[in-house]
Amino acid sequence: MTPGRLSCLAKPGRLLACGMSRWDDAFWGSLVADALAMPVHWYYDRKALRRDYGMVDRYMAPRNPHPDSILWRSAYSPANELGDILREQAAYWGQAGVHYHQFLEAGENTLNLRLGCELHRLVRHFGGYDADAWLGHYIACMLTSRWHHDTYVEEYHRGFFTNHASGRPPRECGIEDGHIGGLAQIPALMAALPPTDLQSRCSIAVEHVRLTHRHDAVMRAAETLVRILHAIAGGAHPRDAIEREGEGWFHVHQASAWTKLTDDTVVGEELSPACYIGDAFPAALYLAWKYAEDFSAGIEANAMVGGDNCHRGAIIGALLGASNGVPGRWMAGLKARDYLGDGA
């Protein structure tokens, strides 16, 4: 593959394969769950979440102010143009109450899932995954003014482009980031790959995650996610797949006991709703296990418990989408459907 041959600004049309597979359903499910959670992303005050948005059972646009926003104490100063990824959004950093996704429309995806769409396009376009091609495309998109209009960019992007601006080779720009956002593009990547065996899928997933998240637990979680998705794609019930392949991250006896508690209690007291992989990935597996046969109930429950529900949602939506399909009402308002082409 040659970096730069696929424009990050071009309208791609119908790049999706004809006929939906479970891998395709996982990809669409990840996009749907992220878009649903987007307006209440990183709400930690669940009373405020309900006050501001009510029941999150449909796509909604974000509104300012965001009561839990930390942009007022966030900062990023690029060393030079090779690190300038905030561009027109830089004016909002350091301000109180600014919503992380203030300019996104209802049904639109956050930055990490938008990058997942680009990854999906690139892999489908070239017929396989090449890390150097992806890095070239990632860098080009992130440095293109107004390519996206998300106000917040995660720590791993800032770390990567700080290193890029210093002259490091792209493969050496990733940081030791331990957040669940490192898994957000896995469903897109897996859906775009040509048919291949499980071990190859795991190797590709880990290679991709390592480019930006040089964190052992995030890479282990990526392989676990692929193994669970592979089992579901092969016809396994999602609960069986999670119980069998989620070793070290999921414990069925503990999960069974948690079903007697509210979701707010499990993801809030038993497990942190925050973005750190040690709690965030088990929380995603638990909610996918609990709502194994109900896509809508699962992604809505995830949105309502707040925290890093967009990136948890990418996992939950993928697992429930692969096992149940994605209901048409969610596809109807999803902005990525126009961007990617309608493969449903």
N, C-alpha and C positions, 0 to 999 in steps of 0.2 A: 504494500500500500504506500501511497505517496501523500504525506500530510498536505493539507491545503487544497486538494482537488475537489472537495465537497464543500461548497460555500455554507457558512453558518448563517447566512442571511437569505438564502434561496428558498423558494416555496417548493418542497420536494414532491408533492403529489402522492400517488399511491405506491409507496415503497413496501407496504406490508404484504405478506404472502396471501394468496387467495386461500380462503378456508382457515378458520380459527383452530389452533391447537391449544392444548392446556398451557403451553408456554406463552402463547399469545394472550390467553385469558389472564395469566399471571401478570404480564406487563400492563395490560389495560387496568387490571385491578389495582396495581400499585399507583397508577396515575389518578384513578378515581378517588382512592382513599386519601391521597395527598391533597388533591383539590378540595375535597370535602372539609378536611381539617384546617386548610390554609387560613381562614379568617380567625380561628381560635388557636393558632399555633403559638406555643410557649405561653399560654395562659396557665398559671399555677394557682390562681385564686378561682376555684370552680364556681363560687357564688357569682363572681364578676363575669365569668364566662356565660352563665345562664342569664344573668341580668342583661348582658350586652347582645346576646344572640339567641337566647331561648334554646329550643331543641335543635341541634345541628343535624337535620335530616334532609337537607337540600343544599345545593351550592349557594354560597352567599359571598358578597364582596366584603373585604375587610374595612374597618372603620377606625379612625383616630378619635380619641386617644386609646392606646393599648396600655392598660393599667400595669402590666408586668414587664413592659419593654425595658431592656437594659441598654438601648442605644445611647441613652444620656451619658453612660459611663464607658462607652465603646469607642475605640480609636484605631485608625489605621492610616499610616502615612507612607505612601509608596516612595521608594528611593529614587525612582525615575519612571519613564513611560513604560518600561517593561514590567512594572509592578502596579500600574494604575488600573485597578479593576473596579474601583468605586465610581470613578468618573462623575457623572451628573448626580449620583446618589450621595456623594460625599457631603453635600450641604446638610443632610439630615442626621448625620452622625454627631453625637454629642447633645442632641436635643431630647427633652423629656416627652414621653407619651407617644412617640412615633411608632406606628405599626410597622413590623418587620416587612410586611408585604403590601404596603399601603397603596401601591399603584396597580396591583393585580385585579383582574375582573373575576366575577363569580365563575367558578369552573376552570380557573386557570391554575397552572402548576407552579410550584416554587422552583427556585433556581436549580437545586440538585436534581429534581425530576425533569426539568427542562433540559439539563445536560444529559440525562438518561435518554431523552428523545433523540438528541444529537448522536449519542453513542449508538443507539439502535439504527439510526439512518446510516451511519458510517459503516457499521459491520454488515448490514444488509447490502449496502452499495458495493462493497468490495468482496463480499462473500466469505468473510472471516474476520477474526480479531487480530489486530496488530497494535501492540502497545505504543510504539513510536508514532504511528499514524494517529492514534487517539490523542496522544499528548500534543502533537502539532495542532490538531483540530481544537482541542480544549483551550490551548493557549490563544489561538486565533479568535475564538468566540469570546472568551473572557476579556480580551483587550479591544474588542470592537465596540465602539460607543453605541449605546442603545440597542445592543443585541438582545438584552433582557431589561426588564424594568423592575426588578426586585431590589428593594433597598438594602436588605441584609445579605451579606456573604459570610459564610461560616469560617471559623478559625482555620480550617485546613486550606481553604482557598487563599487566605491571607498569608499563611505560612509558606505555601507553595510559591506564590508570586513574590514574596520577599526574597526567597532563595533564587527564583528565576531572575529577578532584577539584579542580583549580585553576580550573575554570570554562570551559575551552576548549570550543568547539563540537565535537561528536563527529567530524566530518570532519577536524578539525585535531588529533586526539589521537594519531594514529599516529606511530611513531618510525622512524628509519633502521636497521631491523633486518635483518641480512644472513644470517639462518638459514633452513635448508630447511623449518622448520616453517611458513613462510609459504605453502608450496604444499600443505599437508595437506588443505585444504578444496576444492581445485580439482576432484577427481573427484566429490565430492558436488554441487557447484554445476553442473558440466557435465551430470550425470545428471538433475538436476531441471529444467533448462531445457526449454522447448518446442522443437520442431525449428527450427533456425535455421542460418545460414551460418557458415562458419569465421571470417570477420572479426568478426562480431558476438560469437561465442564468445570470441575473443581479447580483444576490447575489454572484455567483461564480466569476464573473468578478471583482467585487469590492473587494472581499476577496483576489484575486490574486494580484491586483494592490497594495493593502494596504501592502503587504509583503515588497515592496521595495520603494513605493511612498506614504508616509503618508501625502498626500496633498489633502485637501477636493476637490479642483477644478479638480484635476486629477481623483479622484474617481468618481466625478459627470460626468465628460466627458466619463469615461469608461461605465457607465450605459447608458448614452445617445447614445453612439456608438452601444451598444448592442441592444437598442430599435430600432434604425434605421435599423440595419442589420436584426433584427427579422421581421420588417415590410416588407423589401425587400424580405426576404426569403419566406414570406407569399404571395408575388405577387404584392406588392405595387410598383408603379413607384418610382425611387429613389428621384425625386424632391418632390413628395408628402410625402415620408417618412421623408426626411430631414426637410421639412417645418413643418410637424406635430410633429415630435419627437425631433427636434433640438431646442426647446424653451430655450431661455436664451443664446444660442450659435449662432443661425442663425436667421436672420430677412429678410424675402423675399423681402420687399420693398427696403431695403438697397441693397440686392444682385442684384435686378433688375436694380438699378441705376448703380451699379458697372460694369455691363456687357457693359456699354458704354466706360469703361476705359480699358487700356491694363492690362494683368495679372501682369506685372511688377509693375504697379502703384497700383493695389489693394493689392498684396502681396509685399509690399515694402514701400508704403506710407500710405495707408489706414489701413493696417494690417502689423505688423512686420513679416519678414520672419524667425525670430529666433525661438528658441525651446520652449519659454515660453507658457504654455497652454492657457493663456488668449487670445492670438492672433493666435497661431498655430492651435488650434482646429477649430476655426471659419474659418481660411484660408483653411483648409482641406475640411470642409463642403462646403464652397463656390465653390472651384474648382470641387468637386464631383457633386455639383448641376449644375454648368454651363455646364460641359461636361457629363451630366447624361447619354447620349445615345452613347458615344464614348469612350470606354476604352482607346484606344491608345492615342487619343488627350488629355485626362485628365491626364494621367501619364506623358506624354511628357511635357505638360504645367507646371506641378508641378516640374519636374526636372529643367526646364529652368528658373524658378524664384529663384532658389538657396536657400540659408539658410538651414534650417533643412528639406530638401526635402526628405530625406530617411524616417524619422518618420512620416512626413505629408503623404508621399507616401504610407506608410503602411495602413493608413486610407482610402485615396483616392482609392488605388488599391483594397482594400477590398470592398468598396461600389460599385465601378464600376464593379468589377469582379462578385459580387453577382447579379448585375442587368443585365449585358451584357454577362457574361462568359468571359473567357480569350482567346484571339486569339492564334491560334496555333503557330504563329511565335515567340511569347514571350515565350511559353513553351519550344520551341526547344533549346534555348541556356541557359536555367535556370539551374544553377549548383545544386540547391536544388532538382531538379527532379531526379538526380542520387542518391542523398543522401537519400531522403525519399522513393524512389520507385515511379514508374509512375502510378498515380491514375487517369490520364486524360482520 
